[in-house]
Amino acid sequence: GGGNPSRVTKASSGRGPRAGLTFSKGGVAITGSGRKKRKNYPVSWGCATDKMKMKKRVLCVYDGPRRLWKDDMMLNQEFEVRMKLPDGKSYVTDLDVQTLKKAEALHGATEEERGPWIPDNINNDIEEFGLL
């Protein structure tokens, strides 16, 4: 033996010591680069990005296996209102806020407001149509 076991040596790869760790040179950034707009959508979507003017939110609210609500909300980007978050970079839209308000209202509804739940019995439907 005869060496110092706590001595740290650099890797000889030339990329810097311990590349890939947060505080090392060339490591992972501590803060994200922010949200990037996607420029290349699949051709199968059938619409160029510069023509996409609507934002869509689909809200599905569940209470266990019971779906209470499904709602599609769309808003033209021209009328979008953005509210900055405390970090100064991120934002939420008014459409996002309305979506969350609807979800909270549905979860806060009483049993009477929700109405009776009649579970779908998919097995009976499959047997009825001879799909089994």
ZABAFI-237540 format. One line per field, with one value per atom (N, C-alpha, C, O): residue number from 0; residue in three letters; atom name; chain; y, x, z. Coordinates in nm, 2 decimals, m for minus. Atoms other than C-alpha are relative to their C-alpha. Layout:
BEGIN
pos	[NUM; ...]
code	[Ala; ...]
site	[CA; ...]
unit	[A; ...]
py	[Y; ...]
px	[X; ...]
pz	[Z; ...]
//
This chain:
BEGIN
pos	[0; 0; 0; 0; 1; 1; 1; 1; 2; 2; 2; 2; 3; 3; 3; 3; 4; 4; 4; 4; 5; 5; 5; 5; 6; 6; 6; 6; 7; 7; 7; 7; 8; 8; 8; 8; 9; 9; 9; 9; 10; 10; 10; 10; 11; 11; 11; 11; 12; 12; 12; 12; 13; 13; 13; 13; 14; 14; 14; 14; 15; 15; 15; 15; 16; 16; 16; 16; 17; 17; 17; 17; 18; 18; 18; 18; 19; 19; 19; 19; 20; 20; 20; 20; 21; 21; 21; 21; 22; 22; 22; 22; 23; 23; 23; 23; 24; 24; 24; 24; 25; 25; 25; 25; 26; 26; 26; 26; 27; 27; 27; 27; 28; 28; 28; 28; 29; 29; 29; 29; 30; 30; 30; 30; 31; 31; 31; 31; 32; 32; 32; 32; 33; 33; 33; 33; 34; 34; 34; 34; 35; 35; 35; 35; 36; 36; 36; 36; 37; 37; 37; 37; 38; 38; 38; 38; 39; 39; 39; 39; 40; 40; 40; 40; 41; 41; 41; 41; 42; 42; 42; 42; 43; 43; 43; 43; 44; 44; 44; 44; 45; 45; 45; 45; 46; 46; 46; 46; 47; 47; 47; 47; 48; 48; 48; 48; 49; 49; 49; 49; 50; 50; 50; 50; 51; 51; 51; 51; 52; 52; 52; 52; 53; 53; 53; 53; 54; 54; 54; 54; 55; 55; 55; 55; 56; 56; 56; 56; 57; 57; 57; 57; 58; 58; 58; 58; 59; 59; 59; 59; 60; 60; 60; 60; 61; 61; 61; 61; 62; 62; 62; 62; 63; 63; 63; 63; 64; 64; 64; 64; 65; 65; 65; 65; 66; 66; 66; 66; 67; 67; 67; 67; 68; 68; 68; 68; 69; 69; 69; 69; 70; 70; 70; 70; 71; 71; 71; 71; 72; 72; 72; 72; 73; 73; 73; 73; 74; 74; 74; 74; 75; 75; 75; 75; 76; 76; 76; 76; 77; 77; 77; 77; 78; 78; 78; 78; 79; 79; 79; 79; 80; 80; 80; 80; 81; 81; 81; 81; 82; 82; 82; 82; 83; 83; 83; 83; 84; 84; 84; 84; 85; 85; 85; 85; 86; 86; 86; 86; 87; 87; 87; 87; 88; 88; 88; 88; 89; 89; 89; 89; 90; 90; 90; 90; 91; 91; 91; 91; 92; 92; 92; 92; 93; 93; 93; 93; 94; 94; 94; 94; 95; 95; 95; 95; 96; 96; 96; 96; 97; 97; 97; 97; 98; 98; 98; 98; 99; 99; 99; 99; 100; 100; 100; 100; 101; 101; 101; 101; 102; 102; 102; 102; 103; 103; 103; 103; 104; 104; 104; 104; 105; 105; 105; 105; 106; 106; 106; 106; 107; 107; 107; 107; 108; 108; 108; 108; 109; 109; 109; 109; 110; 110; 110; 110; 111; 111; 111; 111; 112; 112; 112; 112; 113; 113; 113; 113; 114; 114; 114; 114; 115; 115; 115; 115; 116; 116; 116; 116; 117; 117; 117; 117; 118; 118; 118; 118; 119; 119; 119; 119; 120; 120; 120; 120; 121; 121; 121; 121; 122; 122; 122; 122; 123; 123; 123; 123; 124; 124; 124; 124; 125; 125; 125; 125; 126; 126; 126; 126; 127; 127; 127; 127; 128; 128; 128; 128; 129; 129; 129; 129; 130; 130; 130; 130; 131; 131; 131; 131]
code	[Gly; Gly; Gly; Gly; Gly; Gly; Gly; Gly; Gly; Gly; Gly; Gly; Asn; Asn; Asn; Asn; Pro; Pro; Pro; Pro; Ser; Ser; Ser; Ser; Arg; Arg; Arg; Arg; Val; Val; Val; Val; Thr; Thr; Thr; Thr; Lys; Lys; Lys; Lys; Ala; Ala; Ala; Ala; Ser; Ser; Ser; Ser; Ser; Ser; Ser; Ser; Gly; Gly; Gly; Gly; Arg; Arg; Arg; Arg; Gly; Gly; Gly; Gly; Pro; Pro; Pro; Pro; Arg; Arg; Arg; Arg; Ala; Ala; Ala; Ala; Gly; Gly; Gly; Gly; Leu; Leu; Leu; Leu; Thr; Thr; Thr; Thr; Phe; Phe; Phe; Phe; Ser; Ser; Ser; Ser; Lys; Lys; Lys; Lys; Gly; Gly; Gly; Gly; Gly; Gly; Gly; Gly; Val; Val; Val; Val; Ala; Ala; Ala; Ala; Ile; Ile; Ile; Ile; Thr; Thr; Thr; Thr; Gly; Gly; Gly; Gly; Ser; Ser; Ser; Ser; Gly; Gly; Gly; Gly; Arg; Arg; Arg; Arg; Lys; Lys; Lys; Lys; Lys; Lys; Lys; Lys; Arg; Arg; Arg; Arg; Lys; Lys; Lys; Lys; Asn; Asn; Asn; Asn; Tyr; Tyr; Tyr; Tyr; Pro; Pro; Pro; Pro; Val; Val; Val; Val; Ser; Ser; Ser; Ser; Trp; Trp; Trp; Trp; Gly; Gly; Gly; Gly; Cys; Cys; Cys; Cys; Ala; Ala; Ala; Ala; Thr; Thr; Thr; Thr; Asp; Asp; Asp; Asp; Lys; Lys; Lys; Lys; Met; Met; Met; Met; Lys; Lys; Lys; Lys; Met; Met; Met; Met; Lys; Lys; Lys; Lys; Lys; Lys; Lys; Lys; Arg; Arg; Arg; Arg; Val; Val; Val; Val; Leu; Leu; Leu; Leu; Cys; Cys; Cys; Cys; Val; Val; Val; Val; Tyr; Tyr; Tyr; Tyr; Asp; Asp; Asp; Asp; Gly; Gly; Gly; Gly; Pro; Pro; Pro; Pro; Arg; Arg; Arg; Arg; Arg; Arg; Arg; Arg; Leu; Leu; Leu; Leu; Trp; Trp; Trp; Trp; Lys; Lys; Lys; Lys; Asp; Asp; Asp; Asp; Asp; Asp; Asp; Asp; Met; Met; Met; Met; Met; Met; Met; Met; Leu; Leu; Leu; Leu; Asn; Asn; Asn; Asn; Gln; Gln; Gln; Gln; Glu; Glu; Glu; Glu; Phe; Phe; Phe; Phe; Glu; Glu; Glu; Glu; Val; Val; Val; Val; Arg; Arg; Arg; Arg; Met; Met; Met; Met; Lys; Lys; Lys; Lys; Leu; Leu; Leu; Leu; Pro; Pro; Pro; Pro; Asp; Asp; Asp; Asp; Gly; Gly; Gly; Gly; Lys; Lys; Lys; Lys; Ser; Ser; Ser; Ser; Tyr; Tyr; Tyr; Tyr; Val; Val; Val; Val; Thr; Thr; Thr; Thr; Asp; Asp; Asp; Asp; Leu; Leu; Leu; Leu; Asp; Asp; Asp; Asp; Val; Val; Val; Val; Gln; Gln; Gln; Gln; Thr; Thr; Thr; Thr; Leu; Leu; Leu; Leu; Lys; Lys; Lys; Lys; Lys; Lys; Lys; Lys; Ala; Ala; Ala; Ala; Glu; Glu; Glu; Glu; Ala; Ala; Ala; Ala; Leu; Leu; Leu; Leu; His; His; His; His; Gly; Gly; Gly; Gly; Ala; Ala; Ala; Ala; Thr; Thr; Thr; Thr; Glu; Glu; Glu; Glu; Glu; Glu; Glu; Glu; Glu; Glu; Glu; Glu; Arg; Arg; Arg; Arg; Gly; Gly; Gly; Gly; Pro; Pro; Pro; Pro; Trp; Trp; Trp; Trp; Ile; Ile; Ile; Ile; Pro; Pro; Pro; Pro; Asp; Asp; Asp; Asp; Asn; Asn; Asn; Asn; Ile; Ile; Ile; Ile; Asn; Asn; Asn; Asn; Asn; Asn; Asn; Asn; Asp; Asp; Asp; Asp; Ile; Ile; Ile; Ile; Glu; Glu; Glu; Glu; Glu; Glu; Glu; Glu; Phe; Phe; Phe; Phe; Gly; Gly; Gly; Gly; Leu; Leu; Leu; Leu; Leu; Leu; Leu; Leu]
site	[N; CA; C; O; N; CA; C; O; N; CA; C; O; N; CA; C; O; N; CA; C; O; N; CA; C; O; N; CA; C; O; N; CA; C; O; N; CA; C; O; N; CA; C; O; N; CA; C; O; N; CA; C; O; N; CA; C; O; N; CA; C; O; N; CA; C; O; N; CA; C; O; N; CA; C; O; N; CA; C; O; N; CA; C; O; N; CA; C; O; N; CA; C; O; N; CA; C; O; N; CA; C; O; N; CA; C; O; N; CA; C; O; N; CA; C; O; N; CA; C; O; N; CA; C; O; N; CA; C; O; N; CA; C; O; N; CA; C; O; N; CA; C; O; N; CA; C; O; N; CA; C; O; N; CA; C; O; N; CA; C; O; N; CA; C; O; N; CA; C; O; N; CA; C; O; N; CA; C; O; N; CA; C; O; N; CA; C; O; N; CA; C; O; N; CA; C; O; N; CA; C; O; N; CA; C; O; N; CA; C; O; N; CA; C; O; N; CA; C; O; N; CA; C; O; N; CA; C; O; N; CA; C; O; N; CA; C; O; N; CA; C; O; N; CA; C; O; N; CA; C; O; N; CA; C; O; N; CA; C; O; N; CA; C; O; N; CA; C; O; N; CA; C; O; N; CA; C; O; N; CA; C; O; N; CA; C; O; N; CA; C; O; N; CA; C; O; N; CA; C; O; N; CA; C; O; N; CA; C; O; N; CA; C; O; N; CA; C; O; N; CA; C; O; N; CA; C; O; N; CA; C; O; N; CA; C; O; N; CA; C; O; N; CA; C; O; N; CA; C; O; N; CA; C; O; N; CA; C; O; N; CA; C; O; N; CA; C; O; N; CA; C; O; N; CA; C; O; N; CA; C; O; N; CA; C; O; N; CA; C; O; N; CA; C; O; N; CA; C; O; N; CA; C; O; N; CA; C; O; N; CA; C; O; N; CA; C; O; N; CA; C; O; N; CA; C; O; N; CA; C; O; N; CA; C; O; N; CA; C; O; N; CA; C; O; N; CA; C; O; N; CA; C; O; N; CA; C; O; N; CA; C; O; N; CA; C; O; N; CA; C; O; N; CA; C; O; N; CA; C; O; N; CA; C; O; N; CA; C; O; N; CA; C; O; N; CA; C; O; N; CA; C; O; N; CA; C; O; N; CA; C; O; N; CA; C; O; N; CA; C; O; N; CA; C; O; N; CA; C; O; N; CA; C; O; N; CA; C; O; N; CA; C; O; N; CA; C; O; N; CA; C; O; N; CA; C; O; N; CA; C; O; N; CA; C; O; N; CA; C; O; N; CA; C; O; N; CA; C; O; N; CA; C; O; N; CA; C; O; N; CA; C; O]
unit	[A; A; A; A; A; A; A; A; A; A; A; A; A; A; A; A; A; A; A; A; A; A; A; A; A; A; A; A; A; A; A; A; A; A; A; A; A; A; A; A; A; A; A; A; A; A; A; A; A; A; A; A; A; A; A; A; A; A; A; A; A; A; A; A; A; A; A; A; A; A; A; A; A; A; A; A; A; A; A; A; A; A; A; A; A; A; A; A; A; A; A; A; A; A; A; A; A; A; A; A; A; A; A; A; A; A; A; A; A; A; A; A; A; A; A; A; A; A; A; A; A; A; A; A; A; A; A; A; A; A; A; A; A; A; A; A; A; A; A; A; A; A; A; A; A; A; A; A; A; A; A; A; A; A; A; A; A; A; A; A; A; A; A; A; A; A; A; A; A; A; A; A; A; A; A; A; A; A; A; A; A; A; A; A; A; A; A; A; A; A; A; A; A; A; A; A; A; A; A; A; A; A; A; A; A; A; A; A; A; A; A; A; A; A; A; A; A; A; A; A; A; A; A; A; A; A; A; A; A; A; A; A; A; A; A; A; A; A; A; A; A; A; A; A; A; A; A; A; A; A; A; A; A; A; A; A; A; A; A; A; A; A; A; A; A; A; A; A; A; A; A; A; A; A; A; A; A; A; A; A; A; A; A; A; A; A; A; A; A; A; A; A; A; A; A; A; A; A; A; A; A; A; A; A; A; A; A; A; A; A; A; A; A; A; A; A; A; A; A; A; A; A; A; A; A; A; A; A; A; A; A; A; A; A; A; A; A; A; A; A; A; A; A; A; A; A; A; A; A; A; A; A; A; A; A; A; A; A; A; A; A; A; A; A; A; A; A; A; A; A; A; A; A; A; A; A; A; A; A; A; A; A; A; A; A; A; A; A; A; A; A; A; A; A; A; A; A; A; A; A; A; A; A; A; A; A; A; A; A; A; A; A; A; A; A; A; A; A; A; A; A; A; A; A; A; A; A; A; A; A; A; A; A; A; A; A; A; A; A; A; A; A; A; A; A; A; A; A; A; A; A; A; A; A; A; A; A; A; A; A; A; A; A; A; A; A; A; A; A; A; A; A; A; A; A; A; A; A; A; A; A; A; A; A; A; A; A; A; A; A; A; A; A; A; A; A; A; A; A; A; A; A; A; A; A; A; A; A; A; A; A; A; A; A; A; A; A; A; A; A; A; A; A; A; A; A; A; A]
py	[m0.12; 0.00; 0.13; 0.16; m0.13; 0.32; 0.11; 0.19; m0.12; 0.57; 0.07; 0.02; m0.07; 0.82; m0.04; m0.01; 0.06; 0.64; 0.11; 0.08; m0.10; 0.97; 0.09; 0.19; m0.09; 1.13; m0.02; m0.14; 0.01; 1.21; 0.03; 0.13; m0.03; 1.19; 0.03; m0.01; m0.04; 1.34; m0.11; m0.19; 0.10; 1.12; 0.06; 0.18; m0.04; 1.13; 0.02; 0.03; m0.01; 1.16; 0.14; 0.16; m0.14; 1.54; 0.08; 0.19; m0.07; 1.62; 0.08; 0.14; m0.06; 1.75; m0.10; m0.21; 0.10; 1.58; m0.02; 0.08; 0.04; 1.40; 0.07; 0.12; m0.07; 1.54; m0.06; m0.19; 0.05; 1.51; 0.03; 0.02; m0.03; 1.61; 0.15; 0.23; m0.13; 1.93; 0.11; 0.21; m0.10; 2.13; m0.01; 0.07; 0.01; 2.01; 0.07; 0.11; m0.07; 2.17; m0.09; m0.21; 0.08; 2.05; m0.08; m0.17; 0.08; 1.91; 0.05; 0.13; m0.03; 1.94; 0.14; 0.17; m0.14; 2.30; m0.01; m0.10; 0.00; 2.38; 0.05; m0.01; m0.05; 2.58; m0.04; m0.05; 0.04; 2.47; 0.12; 0.23; m0.11; 2.66; 0.06; 0.15; m0.06; 2.74; m0.08; m0.18; 0.08; 2.63; 0.04; 0.16; m0.02; 2.60; m0.03; m0.13; 0.03; 2.63; m0.11; m0.11; 0.10; 2.33; 0.05; 0.11; m0.05; 2.42; m0.10; m0.06; 0.10; 2.10; m0.10; m0.20; 0.09; 1.92; m0.11; m0.09; 0.11; 1.58; 0.05; 0.12; m0.04; 1.62; m0.06; 0.00; 0.06; 1.39; 0.09; 0.07; m0.09; 1.67; 0.09; 0.15; m0.07; 1.85; 0.15; 0.21; m0.14; 2.20; 0.06; 0.00; m0.06; 2.43; 0.07; 0.12; m0.06; 2.57; 0.15; 0.20; m0.14; 2.93; 0.02; 0.13; m0.01; 2.85; m0.05; m0.03; 0.05; 2.70; 0.12; 0.17; m0.12; 2.98; m0.03; 0.06; 0.03; 2.79; m0.08; m0.17; 0.09; 2.65; m0.08; m0.03; 0.09; 2.35; m0.06; m0.10; 0.08; 2.20; m0.10; m0.06; 0.10; 1.88; m0.04; m0.07; 0.03; 1.83; m0.12; m0.13; 0.12; 1.49; m0.01; m0.02; 0.01; 1.48; m0.13; m0.17; 0.13; 1.15; 0.00; 0.07; 0.03; 1.03; m0.15; m0.22; 0.15; 0.69; m0.04; 0.02; 0.05; 0.49; 0.08; 0.06; m0.08; 0.74; 0.12; 0.21; m0.13; 1.01; 0.10; 0.08; m0.10; 1.32; 0.09; 0.14; m0.10; 1.54; m0.01; m0.05; m0.01; 1.57; 0.13; 0.15; m0.12; 1.91; 0.04; 0.03; m0.05; 2.05; 0.15; 0.20; m0.14; 2.41; 0.05; 0.00; m0.05; 2.61; 0.15; 0.22; m0.15; 2.97; 0.04; m0.02; m0.05; 3.17; 0.07; 0.14; m0.06; 3.27; 0.15; 0.21; m0.15; 3.63; 0.05; 0.17; m0.05; 3.66; m0.06; m0.05; 0.06; 3.47; 0.10; 0.20; m0.08; 3.63; m0.08; m0.19; 0.08; 3.52; 0.07; 0.20; m0.06; 3.57; m0.06; m0.18; 0.05; 3.55; m0.06; m0.02; 0.07; 3.32; 0.07; 0.14; m0.07; 3.43; m0.01; 0.08; 0.02; 3.30; 0.10; 0.12; m0.10; 3.57; m0.05; 0.03; 0.05; 3.34; m0.08; m0.07; 0.09; 3.09; 0.08; 0.19; m0.06; 3.18; m0.10; m0.22; 0.08; 3.04; 0.08; 0.20; m0.07; 3.13; 0.00; m0.08; m0.01; 3.23; m0.13; m0.17; 0.13; 2.91; m0.11; m0.19; 0.09; 2.71; 0.02; m0.07; m0.03; 2.89; m0.04; m0.10; 0.04; 2.83; m0.15; m0.20; 0.15; 2.46; m0.05; m0.14; 0.05; 2.42; 0.04; m0.04; m0.04; 2.62; m0.10; m0.14; 0.10; 2.38; m0.13; m0.19; 0.13; 2.07; 0.01; m0.08; m0.02; 2.21; 0.00; m0.05; m0.01; 2.29; m0.14; m0.17; 0.13; 1.94; m0.10; m0.18; 0.09; 1.77; 0.05; m0.03; m0.05; 1.99; m0.02; 0.03; 0.01; 1.90; m0.11; m0.20; 0.10; 1.71; m0.12; m0.12; 0.12; 1.36; 0.03; m0.02; m0.04; 1.52; 0.07; 0.05; m0.08; 1.76; m0.09; m0.07; 0.10; 1.47; m0.08; m0.13; 0.09; 1.27; m0.15; m0.18; 0.15; 0.89; m0.05; 0.00; 0.05; 0.69; m0.14; m0.23; 0.13; 0.40; m0.04; 0.00; 0.04; 0.22; m0.07; m0.15; 0.07; 0.10; m0.14; m0.16; 0.14; m0.27; m0.05; m0.09; 0.02; m0.32; m0.15; m0.18; 0.14; m0.70; m0.04; m0.12; 0.03; m0.71; 0.05; m0.02; m0.05; m0.49; m0.09; m0.11; 0.08; m0.71; m0.13; m0.18; 0.13; m1.03; 0.03; m0.06; m0.03; m0.86; 0.01; m0.03; m0.02; m0.77; m0.12; m0.11; 0.12; m1.11; 0.02; m0.04; m0.03; m0.97; m0.08; m0.07; 0.09; m1.23; m0.13; m0.22]
px	[0.07; 0.00; 0.08; 0.14; m0.08; 0.16; m0.05; 0.03; 0.05; m0.06; m0.11; m0.15; 0.10; m0.32; m0.14; m0.17; 0.12; m0.66; m0.11; m0.20; 0.10; m0.86; 0.03; m0.04; m0.04; m0.68; m0.09; m0.12; 0.09; m0.90; 0.09; 0.16; m0.08; m0.75; m0.10; m0.22; 0.08; m0.89; m0.01; 0.09; 0.01; m1.02; 0.08; 0.09; m0.09; m0.80; m0.08; m0.02; 0.08; m1.09; 0.00; m0.03; m0.01; m1.04; m0.13; m0.14; 0.13; m1.41; m0.02; m0.12; 0.02; m1.35; m0.03; m0.09; 0.02; m1.38; m0.15; m0.23; 0.14; m1.71; m0.10; m0.20; 0.10; m1.89; m0.14; m0.15; 0.14; m2.26; m0.06; m0.19; 0.06; m2.30; m0.03; 0.02; 0.06; m2.48; 0.11; 0.10; m0.09; m2.19; 0.13; 0.23; m0.12; m1.92; m0.01; m0.11; m0.01; m1.80; m0.07; m0.04; 0.07; m2.03; m0.11; m0.16; 0.10; m2.28; m0.14; m0.16; 0.14; m2.66; m0.02; 0.02; 0.04; m2.79; m0.09; m0.18; 0.08; m2.94; m0.14; m0.24; 0.13; m3.22; m0.03; 0.06; 0.04; m3.41; 0.01; 0.02; m0.01; m3.39; m0.13; m0.14; 0.14; m3.76; m0.07; m0.02; 0.09; m4.04; 0.04; 0.05; m0.03; m3.95; m0.12; m0.19; 0.11; m4.21; 0.05; 0.16; m0.04; m4.22; m0.03; m0.13; 0.01; m4.16; m0.04; m0.11; 0.03; m4.19; m0.10; m0.07; 0.10; m4.52; m0.01; 0.03; 0.02; m4.60; m0.09; m0.19; 0.08; m4.73; m0.14; m0.24; 0.13; m5.02; m0.09; m0.22; 0.09; m5.15; m0.07; m0.18; 0.06; m5.23; m0.01; m0.10; 0.01; m5.16; 0.14; 0.21; m0.13; m4.85; m0.01; m0.11; 0.00; m4.74; m0.04; m0.11; 0.04; m4.79; m0.15; m0.20; 0.15; m5.16; m0.07; m0.19; 0.06; m5.22; m0.03; 0.07; 0.03; m5.40; m0.09; m0.11; 0.09; m5.62; 0.08; 0.16; m0.05; m5.52; m0.11; m0.22; 0.11; m5.71; 0.04; 0.15; m0.01; m5.76; m0.11; m0.22; 0.10; m5.94; 0.01; 0.11; 0.01; m6.06; m0.08; m0.20; 0.07; m6.16; 0.01; 0.13; 0.00; m6.26; m0.06; m0.17; 0.04; m6.28; m0.02; 0.05; 0.02; m6.41; 0.02; m0.08; m0.02; m6.25; m0.02; 0.03; 0.02; m6.37; m0.11; m0.13; 0.11; m6.66; 0.05; 0.12; m0.04; m6.60; m0.11; m0.23; 0.10; m6.78; m0.02; m0.13; 0.01; m6.71; 0.11; 0.22; m0.09; m6.54; m0.03; m0.15; 0.03; m6.50; 0.12; 0.23; m0.10; m6.31; m0.01; m0.12; 0.00; m6.21; 0.10; 0.21; m0.09; m6.06; 0.00; m0.10; m0.01; m5.93; 0.10; 0.20; m0.09; m5.78; 0.12; 0.10; m0.12; m5.42; 0.00; 0.06; 0.01; m5.51; m0.06; m0.02; 0.07; m5.73; 0.06; 0.00; m0.06; m5.50; 0.06; 0.12; m0.06; m5.41; 0.10; 0.06; m0.11; m5.08; 0.02; 0.04; m0.03; m5.02; 0.14; 0.15; m0.13; m4.66; 0.00; m0.07; m0.01; m4.56; 0.12; 0.19; m0.10; m4.33; 0.15; 0.23; m0.14; m4.01; 0.03; 0.15; m0.02; m4.06; 0.01; 0.00; m0.01; m4.02; m0.12; m0.17; 0.12; m4.31; m0.13; m0.13; 0.13; m4.67; m0.11; m0.09; 0.12; m5.02; m0.10; m0.09; 0.10; m5.30; m0.13; m0.16; 0.13; m5.65; m0.08; m0.16; 0.06; m5.76; 0.04; m0.05; m0.04; m5.55; m0.07; m0.11; 0.06; m5.70; m0.15; m0.20; 0.14; m6.06; m0.01; m0.10; 0.00; m5.98; 0.01; m0.06; m0.02; m5.86; m0.12; m0.16; 0.12; m6.16; m0.11; m0.19; 0.11; m6.40; 0.03; m0.06; m0.04; m6.21; m0.03; m0.08; 0.02; m6.22; m0.15; m0.20; 0.15; m6.60; m0.06; m0.15; 0.06; m6.67; 0.04; m0.04; m0.04; m6.47; m0.07; m0.08; 0.06; m6.64; m0.15; m0.22; 0.14; m6.99; m0.05; 0.02; 0.06; m7.23; m0.05; m0.05; 0.05; m7.36; m0.13; m0.15; 0.13; m7.70; 0.03; m0.03; m0.04; m7.53; 0.06; 0.04; m0.06; m7.34; m0.10; m0.08; 0.10; m7.65; 0.03; 0.14; m0.02; m7.69; 0.11; 0.12; m0.10; m7.40; m0.05; m0.07; 0.03; m7.49; 0.13; 0.16; m0.12; m7.17; m0.02; m0.12; 0.01; m7.11; 0.04; 0.15; m0.04; m7.10; 0.04; m0.04; m0.05; m6.88; m0.01; m0.03; 0.01; m6.89; m0.13; m0.14; 0.14; m7.27; m0.01; m0.07; 0.01; m7.24; 0.08; 0.03; m0.08; m6.97; m0.07; m0.08; 0.07; m7.17; m0.13; m0.16; 0.13; m7.49; 0.03; m0.05; m0.03; m7.32; 0.08; 0.12; m0.07; m7.15; 0.15; 0.20; m0.14; m6.80; 0.10; 0.22; m0.09; m6.66; 0.02; 0.09]
pz	[0.00; 0.00; 0.00; m0.10; m0.01; 0.12; m0.08; m0.12; 0.07; m0.05; 0.09; 0.19; m0.07; 0.06; m0.06; m0.17; 0.05; 0.02; m0.03; m0.11; 0.02; 0.03; m0.11; m0.14; 0.11; m0.26; m0.12; m0.16; 0.12; m0.56; m0.13; m0.13; 0.12; m0.91; m0.11; m0.11; 0.11; m1.23; m0.10; m0.12; 0.11; m1.51; m0.12; m0.13; 0.11; m1.81; m0.13; m0.24; 0.12; m2.06; m0.06; m0.18; 0.05; m2.09; 0.00; m0.03; m0.01; m2.03; 0.13; 0.15; m0.13; m1.69; 0.10; 0.07; m0.10; m1.36; 0.02; 0.03; m0.03; m1.30; m0.09; m0.04; 0.09; m1.61; 0.02; 0.03; m0.01; m1.58; 0.14; 0.15; m0.13; m1.22; 0.00; m0.07; 0.00; m1.13; 0.02; m0.06; m0.03; m0.99; m0.08; m0.06; 0.07; m1.23; m0.13; m0.18; 0.13; m1.55; m0.11; m0.11; 0.10; m1.83; 0.06; m0.01; m0.07; m1.58; m0.03; m0.12; 0.02; m1.56; 0.06; 0.17; m0.05; m1.53; 0.12; 0.13; m0.11; m1.20; m0.03; 0.02; 0.05; m1.36; m0.14; m0.22; 0.14; m1.67; m0.09; m0.05; 0.10; m1.99; m0.04; m0.12; 0.02; m1.98; m0.11; m0.15; 0.09; m2.21; m0.14; m0.17; 0.14; m2.58; m0.08; m0.06; 0.09; m2.85; m0.10; m0.14; 0.09; m3.07; m0.14; m0.17; 0.13; m3.43; m0.11; m0.21; 0.10; m3.62; 0.05; 0.13; m0.04; m3.57; m0.11; m0.22; 0.10; m3.74; m0.12; m0.10; 0.11; m4.09; 0.01; m0.04; m0.02; m3.99; 0.07; 0.06; m0.07; m3.78; m0.10; m0.07; 0.11; m4.11; 0.02; m0.04; m0.02; m4.00; 0.03; 0.12; m0.02; m4.01; 0.14; 0.18; m0.14; m3.67; m0.01; 0.09; 0.01; m3.79; m0.02; 0.00; 0.02; m3.86; 0.13; 0.14; m0.12; m3.51; 0.09; 0.15; m0.08; m3.33; 0.13; 0.21; m0.11; m3.08; 0.11; 0.07; m0.11; m2.74; 0.05; 0.06; m0.05; m2.61; 0.13; 0.15; m0.12; m2.27; 0.01; m0.01; m0.02; m2.21; 0.15; 0.21; m0.14; m1.85; 0.02; m0.02; m0.04; m1.72; 0.15; 0.20; m0.15; m1.35; 0.04; 0.00; m0.05; m1.18; 0.15; 0.22; m0.14; m0.84; 0.01; 0.00; 0.01; m0.82; m0.14; m0.24; 0.14; m1.12; m0.07; m0.19; 0.06; m1.18; m0.06; 0.00; 0.07; m1.44; 0.03; m0.02; m0.03; m1.32; m0.11; m0.13; 0.10; m1.61; m0.10; m0.08; 0.10; m1.94; m0.08; m0.12; 0.06; m2.10; m0.09; m0.05; 0.09; m2.40; 0.00; m0.03; 0.00; m2.38; m0.10; m0.10; 0.10; m2.66; 0.01; 0.05; 0.00; m2.67; m0.11; m0.12; 0.10; m2.95; 0.07; 0.17; m0.06; m2.87; 0.01; 0.09; 0.00; m2.96; 0.12; 0.16; m0.12; m2.65; 0.13; 0.23; m0.11; m2.42; 0.10; 0.06; m0.10; m2.09; 0.08; 0.14; m0.08; m1.92; 0.13; 0.13; m0.13; m1.55; 0.04; 0.05; m0.04; m1.44; 0.14; 0.22; m0.13; m1.16; 0.07; 0.01; m0.08; m0.88; m0.05; m0.02; 0.05; m1.05; m0.11; m0.15; 0.10; m1.32; m0.14; m0.23; 0.13; m1.61; m0.04; m0.15; 0.03; m1.59; 0.00; 0.06; m0.01; m1.64; m0.01; m0.05; 0.03; m1.64; m0.08; m0.07; 0.08; m1.87; 0.07; 0.16; m0.05; m1.79; m0.03; 0.05; 0.03; m1.96; 0.10; 0.14; m0.10; m1.72; 0.13; 0.20; m0.13; m1.42; 0.00; 0.09; 0.01; m1.54; 0.00; 0.06; 0.00; m1.60; 0.14; 0.18; m0.14; m1.24; 0.08; 0.17; m0.08; m1.10; m0.03; 0.06; 0.03; m1.28; 0.07; 0.13; m0.06; m1.15; 0.15; 0.21; m0.14; m0.79; 0.03; 0.13; m0.02; m0.82; m0.01; 0.07; 0.01; m0.94; 0.11; 0.16; m0.11; m0.67; 0.13; 0.22; m0.12; m0.41; 0.00; 0.09; 0.01; m0.53; 0.10; 0.13; m0.09; m0.30; m0.08; m0.20; 0.07; m0.38; m0.08; m0.19; 0.07; m0.47; m0.13; m0.23; 0.12; m0.71; m0.11; m0.23; 0.10; m0.87; m0.07; m0.18; 0.06; m0.92; 0.02; 0.07; m0.01; m0.93; m0.09; m0.21; 0.08; m1.06; m0.05; 0.03; 0.06; m1.30; m0.07; m0.18; 0.06; m1.37; m0.13; m0.15; 0.13; m1.73; 0.03; 0.09; m0.01; m1.75; m0.14; m0.22; 0.13; m2.05; m0.04; m0.16; 0.03; m2.02; m0.05; m0.15; 0.05; m2.07; m0.14; m0.22; 0.13; m2.37; m0.10; m0.21; 0.09; m2.52; m0.03; m0.15; 0.02; m2.47; m0.08; m0.16; 0.07; m2.60; m0.15; m0.23; 0.14; m2.93; m0.06; m0.17; 0.05; m2.96; m0.03; m0.12; 0.02; m2.94; 0.07; 0.05; m0.08; m2.70; m0.07; m0.02]
//
